[in-house]
Amino acid sequence: MVKTFIFDVDDTLYDQLEPFRRAFQKHFSRFEDEVKIEELYKLSRKYSDEAFESTGYEITNMRKMHIYRISKAFEQLGIRISDEEALQFQLDYEAFQNEIKLIEEIPQIFELLLQRGANLGIITNGANENQFRKINQLGLDKWIAPENMLVSEGAGVSKPSKEIFEAMERRMVFAKNDVYYIGDNFDNDVIGATAAGWKTIWVNFRNHKRTAQEVSATYVVEQPKDLLRLVDGLTRGL
């Protein structure tokens, strides 16, 4: 039976901390001794997820959310920054995302899956323009057909809603028992895909905590090399 593997993008296929770190060093190096950059990054993602559902994709609202998430992350660490600093940080964060690269093992994973006849797709939250800019920078159309890439703005619904996963089922046509969703965010990726009846692979590269004890990922990996080993085992004999 052909298996299908659908991937998240941000912090799953590339290291999202890297452009964040570069923007931090450009704008906030004065806080380097008192702030752990990865902790600040995790907090900003938490506030981003909280605000995302109610923000919408209109650019003015998106910018307000961008200012909010980094400002709140700093505030939790006892530091206040101006809205202008927060916006300039965001603009450089986006600029540095134009230089992102796939995690080393990801091309090997894609090649292995294609060699074994698996179907590949993407579901990612965000604005179409921003997410497709990243998709193009990463060269994902080398392995994944554009019609199998679903961005939440275009879908009209976002993770963790099970409707976005069901939209992909209609688009790609596969059986629930033969699809795996691979992502880093427990709420959006594991809980969302589980609600749709999919199997899940939680790529927990940053040692995040589970946010719901009643939901478990089908598999958990903590290193990209472990993900490569896992998909090899899941597709052997296809």
Biotite code that builds the C-alpha atoms (Angstrom):
import biotite.structure as struc

atoms = struc.array([
    struc.Atom([0.000, 0.000, 0.000], chain_id="A", res_id=1, res_name="MET", atom_name="CA", element="C"),
    struc.Atom([1.375, 3.440, -0.964], chain_id="A", res_id=2, res_name="VAL", atom_name="CA", element="C"),
    struc.Atom([2.052, 5.652, 2.024], chain_id="A", res_id=3, res_name="LYS", atom_name="CA", element="C"),
    struc.Atom([1.627, 9.430, 2.130], chain_id="A", res_id=4, res_name="THR", atom_name="CA", element="C"),
    struc.Atom([3.820, 11.800, 4.119], chain_id="A", res_id=5, res_name="PHE", atom_name="CA", element="C"),
    struc.Atom([2.654, 15.391, 4.638], chain_id="A", res_id=6, res_name="ILE", atom_name="CA", element="C"),
    struc.Atom([5.124, 17.872, 6.129], chain_id="A", res_id=7, res_name="PHE", atom_name="CA", element="C"),
    struc.Atom([4.921, 21.104, 8.076], chain_id="A", res_id=8, res_name="ASP", atom_name="CA", element="C"),
    struc.Atom([7.495, 23.722, 6.942], chain_id="A", res_id=9, res_name="VAL", atom_name="CA", element="C"),
    struc.Atom([8.619, 26.083, 9.716], chain_id="A", res_id=10, res_name="ASP", atom_name="CA", element="C"),
    struc.Atom([11.053, 24.489, 12.171], chain_id="A", res_id=11, res_name="ASP", atom_name="CA", element="C"),
    struc.Atom([10.385, 21.103, 10.577], chain_id="A", res_id=12, res_name="THR", atom_name="CA", element="C"),
    struc.Atom([12.160, 21.358, 7.227], chain_id="A", res_id=13, res_name="LEU", atom_name="CA", element="C"),
    struc.Atom([14.521, 24.207, 8.162], chain_id="A", res_id=14, res_name="TYR", atom_name="CA", element="C"),
    struc.Atom([15.912, 25.698, 11.374], chain_id="A", res_id=15, res_name="ASP", atom_name="CA", element="C"),
    struc.Atom([13.682, 28.692, 12.085], chain_id="A", res_id=16, res_name="GLN", atom_name="CA", element="C"),
    struc.Atom([15.875, 29.735, 14.999], chain_id="A", res_id=17, res_name="LEU", atom_name="CA", element="C"),
    struc.Atom([18.744, 30.669, 12.651], chain_id="A", res_id=18, res_name="GLU", atom_name="CA", element="C"),
    struc.Atom([17.111, 33.738, 10.998], chain_id="A", res_id=19, res_name="PRO", atom_name="CA", element="C"),
    struc.Atom([15.634, 34.655, 14.397], chain_id="A", res_id=20, res_name="PHE", atom_name="CA", element="C"),
    struc.Atom([19.117, 34.545, 15.955], chain_id="A", res_id=21, res_name="ARG", atom_name="CA", element="C"),
    struc.Atom([20.562, 36.741, 13.209], chain_id="A", res_id=22, res_name="ARG", atom_name="CA", element="C"),
    struc.Atom([17.809, 39.350, 13.645], chain_id="A", res_id=23, res_name="ALA", atom_name="CA", element="C"),
    struc.Atom([18.294, 39.257, 17.426], chain_id="A", res_id=24, res_name="PHE", atom_name="CA", element="C"),
    struc.Atom([22.030, 39.848, 17.097], chain_id="A", res_id=25, res_name="GLN", atom_name="CA", element="C"),
    struc.Atom([21.422, 42.785, 14.763], chain_id="A", res_id=26, res_name="LYS", atom_name="CA", element="C"),
    struc.Atom([18.864, 44.545, 16.986], chain_id="A", res_id=27, res_name="HIS", atom_name="CA", element="C"),
    struc.Atom([19.144, 43.225, 20.534], chain_id="A", res_id=28, res_name="PHE", atom_name="CA", element="C"),
    struc.Atom([22.771, 42.226, 21.082], chain_id="A", res_id=29, res_name="SER", atom_name="CA", element="C"),
    struc.Atom([22.746, 44.462, 24.181], chain_id="A", res_id=30, res_name="ARG", atom_name="CA", element="C"),
    struc.Atom([20.570, 41.821, 25.867], chain_id="A", res_id=31, res_name="PHE", atom_name="CA", element="C"),
    struc.Atom([22.834, 38.902, 24.917], chain_id="A", res_id=32, res_name="GLU", atom_name="CA", element="C"),
    struc.Atom([24.082, 38.349, 28.482], chain_id="A", res_id=33, res_name="ASP", atom_name="CA", element="C"),
    struc.Atom([20.617, 38.257, 30.042], chain_id="A", res_id=34, res_name="GLU", atom_name="CA", element="C"),
    struc.Atom([18.540, 36.495, 27.370], chain_id="A", res_id=35, res_name="VAL", atom_name="CA", element="C"),
    struc.Atom([18.802, 32.936, 26.110], chain_id="A", res_id=36, res_name="LYS", atom_name="CA", element="C"),
    struc.Atom([17.927, 33.320, 22.448], chain_id="A", res_id=37, res_name="ILE", atom_name="CA", element="C"),
    struc.Atom([16.239, 29.918, 22.152], chain_id="A", res_id=38, res_name="GLU", atom_name="CA", element="C"),
    struc.Atom([14.051, 30.675, 25.176], chain_id="A", res_id=39, res_name="GLU", atom_name="CA", element="C"),
    struc.Atom([13.045, 34.013, 23.629], chain_id="A", res_id=40, res_name="LEU", atom_name="CA", element="C"),
    struc.Atom([12.332, 32.249, 20.343], chain_id="A", res_id=41, res_name="TYR", atom_name="CA", element="C"),
    struc.Atom([10.112, 29.627, 22.007], chain_id="A", res_id=42, res_name="LYS", atom_name="CA", element="C"),
    struc.Atom([8.174, 32.346, 23.848], chain_id="A", res_id=43, res_name="LEU", atom_name="CA", element="C"),
    struc.Atom([7.670, 34.326, 20.632], chain_id="A", res_id=44, res_name="SER", atom_name="CA", element="C"),
    struc.Atom([6.306, 31.205, 18.916], chain_id="A", res_id=45, res_name="ARG", atom_name="CA", element="C"),
    struc.Atom([3.928, 30.608, 21.835], chain_id="A", res_id=46, res_name="LYS", atom_name="CA", element="C"),
    struc.Atom([2.531, 34.147, 21.607], chain_id="A", res_id=47, res_name="TYR", atom_name="CA", element="C"),
    struc.Atom([2.419, 33.893, 17.817], chain_id="A", res_id=48, res_name="SER", atom_name="CA", element="C"),
    struc.Atom([0.309, 30.733, 17.990], chain_id="A", res_id=49, res_name="ASP", atom_name="CA", element="C"),
    struc.Atom([-2.010, 32.326, 20.555], chain_id="A", res_id=50, res_name="GLU", atom_name="CA", element="C"),
    struc.Atom([-2.600, 35.403, 18.402], chain_id="A", res_id=51, res_name="ALA", atom_name="CA", element="C"),
    struc.Atom([-2.562, 33.800, 14.950], chain_id="A", res_id=52, res_name="PHE", atom_name="CA", element="C"),
    struc.Atom([-6.128, 32.485, 14.814], chain_id="A", res_id=53, res_name="GLU", atom_name="CA", element="C"),
    struc.Atom([-7.682, 35.907, 15.462], chain_id="A", res_id=54, res_name="SER", atom_name="CA", element="C"),
    struc.Atom([-5.242, 37.952, 13.377], chain_id="A", res_id=55, res_name="THR", atom_name="CA", element="C"),
    struc.Atom([-6.220, 37.202, 9.805], chain_id="A", res_id=56, res_name="GLY", atom_name="CA", element="C"),
    struc.Atom([-3.924, 37.850, 6.851], chain_id="A", res_id=57, res_name="TYR", atom_name="CA", element="C"),
    struc.Atom([-4.375, 41.566, 6.262], chain_id="A", res_id=58, res_name="GLU", atom_name="CA", element="C"),
    struc.Atom([-0.856, 43.015, 6.440], chain_id="A", res_id=59, res_name="ILE", atom_name="CA", element="C"),
    struc.Atom([-1.629, 45.690, 9.051], chain_id="A", res_id=60, res_name="THR", atom_name="CA", element="C"),
    struc.Atom([-3.049, 43.077, 11.413], chain_id="A", res_id=61, res_name="ASN", atom_name="CA", element="C"),
    struc.Atom([-0.147, 40.724, 10.703], chain_id="A", res_id=62, res_name="MET", atom_name="CA", element="C"),
    struc.Atom([2.327, 43.473, 11.613], chain_id="A", res_id=63, res_name="ARG", atom_name="CA", element="C"),
    struc.Atom([0.491, 44.104, 14.887], chain_id="A", res_id=64, res_name="LYS", atom_name="CA", element="C"),
    struc.Atom([0.785, 40.395, 15.670], chain_id="A", res_id=65, res_name="MET", atom_name="CA", element="C"),
    struc.Atom([4.503, 40.406, 14.776], chain_id="A", res_id=66, res_name="HIS", atom_name="CA", element="C"),
    struc.Atom([5.094, 43.340, 17.156], chain_id="A", res_id=67, res_name="ILE", atom_name="CA", element="C"),
    struc.Atom([2.971, 41.704, 19.856], chain_id="A", res_id=68, res_name="TYR", atom_name="CA", element="C"),
    struc.Atom([4.708, 38.315, 19.836], chain_id="A", res_id=69, res_name="ARG", atom_name="CA", element="C"),
    struc.Atom([8.297, 39.530, 20.212], chain_id="A", res_id=70, res_name="ILE", atom_name="CA", element="C"),
    struc.Atom([7.325, 42.298, 22.642], chain_id="A", res_id=71, res_name="SER", atom_name="CA", element="C"),
    struc.Atom([5.431, 39.834, 24.863], chain_id="A", res_id=72, res_name="LYS", atom_name="CA", element="C"),
    struc.Atom([8.319, 37.357, 24.720], chain_id="A", res_id=73, res_name="ALA", atom_name="CA", element="C"),
    struc.Atom([10.756, 40.030, 25.911], chain_id="A", res_id=74, res_name="PHE", atom_name="CA", element="C"),
    struc.Atom([8.255, 41.236, 28.509], chain_id="A", res_id=75, res_name="GLU", atom_name="CA", element="C"),
    struc.Atom([8.064, 37.752, 30.025], chain_id="A", res_id=76, res_name="GLN", atom_name="CA", element="C"),
    struc.Atom([11.837, 37.921, 30.461], chain_id="A", res_id=77, res_name="LEU", atom_name="CA", element="C"),
    struc.Atom([11.558, 41.299, 32.190], chain_id="A", res_id=78, res_name="GLY", atom_name="CA", element="C"),
    struc.Atom([12.577, 43.479, 29.231], chain_id="A", res_id=79, res_name="ILE", atom_name="CA", element="C"),
    struc.Atom([10.577, 46.139, 27.423], chain_id="A", res_id=80, res_name="ARG", atom_name="CA", element="C"),
    struc.Atom([11.198, 47.061, 23.797], chain_id="A", res_id=81, res_name="ILE", atom_name="CA", element="C"),
    struc.Atom([9.531, 49.692, 21.614], chain_id="A", res_id=82, res_name="SER", atom_name="CA", element="C"),
    struc.Atom([7.054, 48.878, 18.851], chain_id="A", res_id=83, res_name="ASP", atom_name="CA", element="C"),
    struc.Atom([9.521, 50.327, 16.344], chain_id="A", res_id=84, res_name="GLU", atom_name="CA", element="C"),
    struc.Atom([12.290, 48.003, 17.549], chain_id="A", res_id=85, res_name="GLU", atom_name="CA", element="C"),
    struc.Atom([9.905, 45.056, 17.376], chain_id="A", res_id=86, res_name="ALA", atom_name="CA", element="C"),
    struc.Atom([8.899, 45.929, 13.798], chain_id="A", res_id=87, res_name="LEU", atom_name="CA", element="C"),
    struc.Atom([12.489, 46.420, 12.608], chain_id="A", res_id=88, res_name="GLN", atom_name="CA", element="C"),
    struc.Atom([13.396, 43.080, 14.178], chain_id="A", res_id=89, res_name="PHE", atom_name="CA", element="C"),
    struc.Atom([10.528, 41.414, 12.275], chain_id="A", res_id=90, res_name="GLN", atom_name="CA", element="C"),
    struc.Atom([11.520, 42.961, 8.948], chain_id="A", res_id=91, res_name="LEU", atom_name="CA", element="C"),
    struc.Atom([15.074, 41.658, 9.290], chain_id="A", res_id=92, res_name="ASP", atom_name="CA", element="C"),
    struc.Atom([13.813, 38.284, 10.522], chain_id="A", res_id=93, res_name="TYR", atom_name="CA", element="C"),
    struc.Atom([11.836, 38.030, 7.275], chain_id="A", res_id=94, res_name="GLU", atom_name="CA", element="C"),
    struc.Atom([14.818, 39.179, 5.213], chain_id="A", res_id=95, res_name="ALA", atom_name="CA", element="C"),
    struc.Atom([17.047, 36.523, 6.780], chain_id="A", res_id=96, res_name="PHE", atom_name="CA", element="C"),
    struc.Atom([14.385, 33.912, 5.982], chain_id="A", res_id=97, res_name="GLN", atom_name="CA", element="C"),
    struc.Atom([15.279, 34.521, 2.327], chain_id="A", res_id=98, res_name="ASN", atom_name="CA", element="C"),
    struc.Atom([18.533, 32.685, 3.062], chain_id="A", res_id=99, res_name="GLU", atom_name="CA", element="C"),
    struc.Atom([17.144, 29.621, 4.840], chain_id="A", res_id=100, res_name="ILE", atom_name="CA", element="C"),
    struc.Atom([18.369, 26.135, 3.929], chain_id="A", res_id=101, res_name="LYS", atom_name="CA", element="C"),
    struc.Atom([16.878, 22.689, 4.417], chain_id="A", res_id=102, res_name="LEU", atom_name="CA", element="C"),
    struc.Atom([18.035, 20.718, 7.439], chain_id="A", res_id=103, res_name="ILE", atom_name="CA", element="C"),
    struc.Atom([20.811, 18.454, 6.172], chain_id="A", res_id=104, res_name="GLU", atom_name="CA", element="C"),
    struc.Atom([18.861, 15.181, 6.357], chain_id="A", res_id=105, res_name="GLU", atom_name="CA", element="C"),
    struc.Atom([15.657, 16.473, 4.724], chain_id="A", res_id=106, res_name="ILE", atom_name="CA", element="C"),
    struc.Atom([16.740, 16.040, 1.056], chain_id="A", res_id=107, res_name="PRO", atom_name="CA", element="C"),
    struc.Atom([17.805, 12.478, 1.915], chain_id="A", res_id=108, res_name="GLN", atom_name="CA", element="C"),
    struc.Atom([14.390, 11.854, 3.455], chain_id="A", res_id=109, res_name="ILE", atom_name="CA", element="C"),
    struc.Atom([12.565, 13.230, 0.402], chain_id="A", res_id=110, res_name="PHE", atom_name="CA", element="C"),
    struc.Atom([14.712, 11.203, -1.996], chain_id="A", res_id=111, res_name="GLU", atom_name="CA", element="C"),
    struc.Atom([14.197, 8.020, 0.009], chain_id="A", res_id=112, res_name="LEU", atom_name="CA", element="C"),
    struc.Atom([10.428, 8.495, 0.106], chain_id="A", res_id=113, res_name="LEU", atom_name="CA", element="C"),
    struc.Atom([10.175, 9.174, -3.609], chain_id="A", res_id=114, res_name="LEU", atom_name="CA", element="C"),
    struc.Atom([12.373, 6.173, -4.432], chain_id="A", res_id=115, res_name="GLN", atom_name="CA", element="C"),
    struc.Atom([9.956, 4.015, -2.451], chain_id="A", res_id=116, res_name="ARG", atom_name="CA", element="C"),
    struc.Atom([6.876, 5.381, -4.189], chain_id="A", res_id=117, res_name="GLY", atom_name="CA", element="C"),
    struc.Atom([5.498, 7.465, -1.320], chain_id="A", res_id=118, res_name="ALA", atom_name="CA", element="C"),
    struc.Atom([3.326, 10.525, -1.931], chain_id="A", res_id=119, res_name="ASN", atom_name="CA", element="C"),
    struc.Atom([4.560, 13.845, -0.499], chain_id="A", res_id=120, res_name="LEU", atom_name="CA", element="C"),
    struc.Atom([2.725, 17.015, 0.490], chain_id="A", res_id=121, res_name="GLY", atom_name="CA", element="C"),
    struc.Atom([2.881, 20.144, 2.639], chain_id="A", res_id=122, res_name="ILE", atom_name="CA", element="C"),
    struc.Atom([0.432, 21.813, 5.012], chain_id="A", res_id=123, res_name="ILE", atom_name="CA", element="C"),
    struc.Atom([1.682, 25.054, 6.552], chain_id="A", res_id=124, res_name="THR", atom_name="CA", element="C"),
    struc.Atom([0.087, 27.926, 8.455], chain_id="A", res_id=125, res_name="ASN", atom_name="CA", element="C"),
    struc.Atom([0.672, 31.470, 7.272], chain_id="A", res_id=126, res_name="GLY", atom_name="CA", element="C"),
    struc.Atom([0.106, 34.001, 4.533], chain_id="A", res_id=127, res_name="ALA", atom_name="CA", element="C"),
    struc.Atom([0.407, 32.665, 0.995], chain_id="A", res_id=128, res_name="ASN", atom_name="CA", element="C"),
    struc.Atom([3.102, 35.132, -0.066], chain_id="A", res_id=129, res_name="GLU", atom_name="CA", element="C"),
    struc.Atom([5.290, 34.519, 2.975], chain_id="A", res_id=130, res_name="ASN", atom_name="CA", element="C"),
    struc.Atom([5.015, 30.723, 2.997], chain_id="A", res_id=131, res_name="GLN", atom_name="CA", element="C"),
    struc.Atom([5.515, 30.296, -0.751], chain_id="A", res_id=132, res_name="PHE", atom_name="CA", element="C"),
    struc.Atom([8.569, 32.558, -0.523], chain_id="A", res_id=133, res_name="ARG", atom_name="CA", element="C"),
    struc.Atom([10.053, 30.075, 1.969], chain_id="A", res_id=134, res_name="LYS", atom_name="CA", element="C"),
    struc.Atom([8.932, 27.084, -0.104], chain_id="A", res_id=135, res_name="ILE", atom_name="CA", element="C"),
    struc.Atom([10.679, 28.564, -3.150], chain_id="A", res_id=136, res_name="ASN", atom_name="CA", element="C"),
    struc.Atom([13.824, 29.403, -1.193], chain_id="A", res_id=137, res_name="GLN", atom_name="CA", element="C"),
    struc.Atom([13.998, 25.802, 0.050], chain_id="A", res_id=138, res_name="LEU", atom_name="CA", element="C"),
    struc.Atom([13.431, 24.416, -3.457], chain_id="A", res_id=139, res_name="GLY", atom_name="CA", element="C"),
    struc.Atom([10.660, 22.119, -2.296], chain_id="A", res_id=140, res_name="LEU", atom_name="CA", element="C"),
    struc.Atom([9.095, 21.800, -5.752], chain_id="A", res_id=141, res_name="ASP", atom_name="CA", element="C"),
    struc.Atom([12.021, 19.540, -6.630], chain_id="A", res_id=142, res_name="LYS", atom_name="CA", element="C"),
    struc.Atom([10.297, 16.828, -4.576], chain_id="A", res_id=143, res_name="TRP", atom_name="CA", element="C"),
    struc.Atom([6.719, 17.995, -3.969], chain_id="A", res_id=144, res_name="ILE", atom_name="CA", element="C"),
    struc.Atom([4.157, 18.910, -6.629], chain_id="A", res_id=145, res_name="ALA", atom_name="CA", element="C"),
    struc.Atom([2.774, 22.471, -6.200], chain_id="A", res_id=146, res_name="PRO", atom_name="CA", element="C"),
    struc.Atom([-0.802, 21.121, -6.148], chain_id="A", res_id=147, res_name="GLU", atom_name="CA", element="C"),
    struc.Atom([0.152, 19.130, -3.023], chain_id="A", res_id=148, res_name="ASN", atom_name="CA", element="C"),
    struc.Atom([1.194, 22.268, -1.114], chain_id="A", res_id=149, res_name="MET", atom_name="CA", element="C"),
    struc.Atom([-1.529, 23.739, 1.098], chain_id="A", res_id=150, res_name="LEU", atom_name="CA", element="C"),
    struc.Atom([-1.084, 27.118, 2.855], chain_id="A", res_id=151, res_name="VAL", atom_name="CA", element="C"),
    struc.Atom([-3.665, 28.125, 5.440], chain_id="A", res_id=152, res_name="SER", atom_name="CA", element="C"),
    struc.Atom([-4.497, 31.498, 3.870], chain_id="A", res_id=153, res_name="GLU", atom_name="CA", element="C"),
    struc.Atom([-5.331, 29.809, 0.571], chain_id="A", res_id=154, res_name="GLY", atom_name="CA", element="C"),
    struc.Atom([-7.193, 27.002, 2.320], chain_id="A", res_id=155, res_name="ALA", atom_name="CA", element="C"),
    struc.Atom([-9.331, 29.431, 4.320], chain_id="A", res_id=156, res_name="GLY", atom_name="CA", element="C"),
    struc.Atom([-8.652, 27.440, 7.493], chain_id="A", res_id=157, res_name="VAL", atom_name="CA", element="C"),
    struc.Atom([-5.559, 26.867, 9.602], chain_id="A", res_id=158, res_name="SER", atom_name="CA", element="C"),
    struc.Atom([-4.023, 24.175, 11.795], chain_id="A", res_id=159, res_name="LYS", atom_name="CA", element="C"),
    struc.Atom([-4.982, 22.781, 14.274], chain_id="A", res_id=160, res_name="PRO", atom_name="CA", element="C"),
    struc.Atom([-8.461, 22.726, 12.717], chain_id="A", res_id=161, res_name="SER", atom_name="CA", element="C"),
    struc.Atom([-9.061, 19.270, 11.283], chain_id="A", res_id=162, res_name="LYS", atom_name="CA", element="C"),
    struc.Atom([-10.706, 20.912, 8.252], chain_id="A", res_id=163, res_name="GLU", atom_name="CA", element="C"),
    struc.Atom([-7.335, 21.846, 6.734], chain_id="A", res_id=164, res_name="ILE", atom_name="CA", element="C"),
    struc.Atom([-6.212, 18.219, 6.960], chain_id="A", res_id=165, res_name="PHE", atom_name="CA", element="C"),
    struc.Atom([-9.488, 17.073, 5.416], chain_id="A", res_id=166, res_name="GLU", atom_name="CA", element="C"),
    struc.Atom([-8.967, 19.593, 2.597], chain_id="A", res_id=167, res_name="ALA", atom_name="CA", element="C"),
    struc.Atom([-5.658, 17.876, 1.859], chain_id="A", res_id=168, res_name="MET", atom_name="CA", element="C"),
    struc.Atom([-7.386, 14.471, 1.850], chain_id="A", res_id=169, res_name="GLU", atom_name="CA", element="C"),
    struc.Atom([-9.692, 15.713, -0.888], chain_id="A", res_id=170, res_name="ARG", atom_name="CA", element="C"),
    struc.Atom([-6.781, 17.185, -2.800], chain_id="A", res_id=171, res_name="ARG", atom_name="CA", element="C"),
    struc.Atom([-4.417, 14.191, -2.687], chain_id="A", res_id=172, res_name="MET", atom_name="CA", element="C"),
    struc.Atom([-6.882, 11.289, -2.199], chain_id="A", res_id=173, res_name="VAL", atom_name="CA", element="C"),
    struc.Atom([-5.334, 8.847, 0.265], chain_id="A", res_id=174, res_name="PHE", atom_name="CA", element="C"),
    struc.Atom([-6.481, 6.533, 3.027], chain_id="A", res_id=175, res_name="ALA", atom_name="CA", element="C"),
    struc.Atom([-6.306, 7.828, 6.608], chain_id="A", res_id=176, res_name="LYS", atom_name="CA", element="C"),
    struc.Atom([-4.503, 4.707, 7.787], chain_id="A", res_id=177, res_name="ASN", atom_name="CA", element="C"),
    struc.Atom([-1.686, 5.300, 5.270], chain_id="A", res_id=178, res_name="ASP", atom_name="CA", element="C"),
    struc.Atom([-0.930, 8.993, 5.928], chain_id="A", res_id=179, res_name="VAL", atom_name="CA", element="C"),
    struc.Atom([1.629, 10.485, 8.338], chain_id="A", res_id=180, res_name="TYR", atom_name="CA", element="C"),
    struc.Atom([1.775, 14.160, 9.260], chain_id="A", res_id=181, res_name="TYR", atom_name="CA", element="C"),
    struc.Atom([5.236, 15.400, 10.272], chain_id="A", res_id=182, res_name="ILE", atom_name="CA", element="C"),
    struc.Atom([5.594, 18.623, 12.272], chain_id="A", res_id=183, res_name="GLY", atom_name="CA", element="C"),
    struc.Atom([7.218, 20.336, 15.234], chain_id="A", res_id=184, res_name="ASP", atom_name="CA", element="C"),
    struc.Atom([4.238, 21.994, 16.927], chain_id="A", res_id=185, res_name="ASN", atom_name="CA", element="C"),
    struc.Atom([2.341, 19.714, 19.306], chain_id="A", res_id=186, res_name="PHE", atom_name="CA", element="C"),
    struc.Atom([-0.930, 21.687, 19.214], chain_id="A", res_id=187, res_name="ASP", atom_name="CA", element="C"),
    struc.Atom([-1.042, 22.543, 15.521], chain_id="A", res_id=188, res_name="ASN", atom_name="CA", element="C"),
    struc.Atom([0.537, 19.419, 14.109], chain_id="A", res_id=189, res_name="ASP", atom_name="CA", element="C"),
    struc.Atom([-0.009, 16.512, 16.479], chain_id="A", res_id=190, res_name="VAL", atom_name="CA", element="C"),
    struc.Atom([-3.384, 17.444, 17.960], chain_id="A", res_id=191, res_name="ILE", atom_name="CA", element="C"),
    struc.Atom([-4.699, 18.787, 14.635], chain_id="A", res_id=192, res_name="GLY", atom_name="CA", element="C"),
    struc.Atom([-3.700, 15.799, 12.518], chain_id="A", res_id=193, res_name="ALA", atom_name="CA", element="C"),
    struc.Atom([-4.793, 13.332, 15.207], chain_id="A", res_id=194, res_name="THR", atom_name="CA", element="C"),
    struc.Atom([-8.262, 14.935, 15.227], chain_id="A", res_id=195, res_name="ALA", atom_name="CA", element="C"),
    struc.Atom([-8.423, 14.264, 11.477], chain_id="A", res_id=196, res_name="ALA", atom_name="CA", element="C"),
    struc.Atom([-7.605, 10.584, 12.074], chain_id="A", res_id=197, res_name="GLY", atom_name="CA", element="C"),
    struc.Atom([-4.041, 10.765, 10.732], chain_id="A", res_id=198, res_name="TRP", atom_name="CA", element="C"),
    struc.Atom([-0.895, 9.185, 12.144], chain_id="A", res_id=199, res_name="LYS", atom_name="CA", element="C"),
    struc.Atom([1.633, 11.718, 13.383], chain_id="A", res_id=200, res_name="THR", atom_name="CA", element="C"),
    struc.Atom([5.393, 12.105, 13.681], chain_id="A", res_id=201, res_name="ILE", atom_name="CA", element="C"),
    struc.Atom([6.315, 14.820, 16.176], chain_id="A", res_id=202, res_name="TRP", atom_name="CA", element="C"),
    struc.Atom([9.738, 16.233, 15.289], chain_id="A", res_id=203, res_name="VAL", atom_name="CA", element="C"),
    struc.Atom([10.540, 17.573, 18.733], chain_id="A", res_id=204, res_name="ASN", atom_name="CA", element="C"),
    struc.Atom([13.981, 18.963, 17.922], chain_id="A", res_id=205, res_name="PHE", atom_name="CA", element="C"),
    struc.Atom([13.682, 21.684, 20.609], chain_id="A", res_id=206, res_name="ARG", atom_name="CA", element="C"),
    struc.Atom([12.549, 19.543, 23.524], chain_id="A", res_id=207, res_name="ASN", atom_name="CA", element="C"),
    struc.Atom([9.085, 21.080, 23.774], chain_id="A", res_id=208, res_name="HIS", atom_name="CA", element="C"),
    struc.Atom([6.623, 19.785, 26.366], chain_id="A", res_id=209, res_name="LYS", atom_name="CA", element="C"),
    struc.Atom([3.401, 18.038, 25.407], chain_id="A", res_id=210, res_name="ARG", atom_name="CA", element="C"),
    struc.Atom([0.485, 20.415, 25.898], chain_id="A", res_id=211, res_name="THR", atom_name="CA", element="C"),
    struc.Atom([-2.196, 17.709, 26.180], chain_id="A", res_id=212, res_name="ALA", atom_name="CA", element="C"),
    struc.Atom([-1.672, 14.443, 27.999], chain_id="A", res_id=213, res_name="GLN", atom_name="CA", element="C"),
    struc.Atom([-4.722, 12.823, 26.396], chain_id="A", res_id=214, res_name="GLU", atom_name="CA", element="C"),
    struc.Atom([-3.175, 13.067, 22.905], chain_id="A", res_id=215, res_name="VAL", atom_name="CA", element="C"),
    struc.Atom([0.002, 11.257, 21.878], chain_id="A", res_id=216, res_name="SER", atom_name="CA", element="C"),
    struc.Atom([1.997, 11.372, 18.668], chain_id="A", res_id=217, res_name="ALA", atom_name="CA", element="C"),
    struc.Atom([2.286, 8.064, 16.846], chain_id="A", res_id=218, res_name="THR", atom_name="CA", element="C"),
    struc.Atom([6.060, 8.579, 16.792], chain_id="A", res_id=219, res_name="TYR", atom_name="CA", element="C"),
    struc.Atom([8.387, 11.139, 18.384], chain_id="A", res_id=220, res_name="VAL", atom_name="CA", element="C"),
    struc.Atom([11.859, 11.969, 17.067], chain_id="A", res_id=221, res_name="VAL", atom_name="CA", element="C"),
    struc.Atom([14.333, 14.397, 18.623], chain_id="A", res_id=222, res_name="GLU", atom_name="CA", element="C"),
    struc.Atom([17.015, 14.536, 15.915], chain_id="A", res_id=223, res_name="GLN", atom_name="CA", element="C"),
    struc.Atom([16.771, 14.802, 12.104], chain_id="A", res_id=224, res_name="PRO", atom_name="CA", element="C"),
    struc.Atom([18.824, 11.613, 11.741], chain_id="A", res_id=225, res_name="LYS", atom_name="CA", element="C"),
    struc.Atom([16.176, 9.797, 13.810], chain_id="A", res_id=226, res_name="ASP", atom_name="CA", element="C"),
    struc.Atom([13.495, 11.025, 11.399], chain_id="A", res_id=227, res_name="LEU", atom_name="CA", element="C"),
    struc.Atom([15.504, 9.617, 8.484], chain_id="A", res_id=228, res_name="LEU", atom_name="CA", element="C"),
    struc.Atom([15.821, 6.278, 10.278], chain_id="A", res_id=229, res_name="ARG", atom_name="CA", element="C"),
    struc.Atom([12.095, 6.215, 11.104], chain_id="A", res_id=230, res_name="LEU", atom_name="CA", element="C"),
    struc.Atom([10.828, 6.904, 7.572], chain_id="A", res_id=231, res_name="VAL", atom_name="CA", element="C"),
    struc.Atom([13.270, 4.339, 6.264], chain_id="A", res_id=232, res_name="ASP", atom_name="CA", element="C"),
    struc.Atom([11.697, 1.752, 8.564], chain_id="A", res_id=233, res_name="GLY", atom_name="CA", element="C"),
    struc.Atom([8.123, 2.819, 7.770], chain_id="A", res_id=234, res_name="LEU", atom_name="CA", element="C"),
    struc.Atom([8.610, 2.546, 4.019], chain_id="A", res_id=235, res_name="THR", atom_name="CA", element="C"),
    struc.Atom([10.861, -0.475, 3.784], chain_id="A", res_id=236, res_name="ARG", atom_name="CA", element="C"),
    struc.Atom([9.158, -3.060, 1.596], chain_id="A", res_id=237, res_name="GLY", atom_name="CA", element="C"),
    struc.Atom([6.792, -0.635, -0.110], chain_id="A", res_id=238, res_name="LEU", atom_name="CA", element="C"),
])
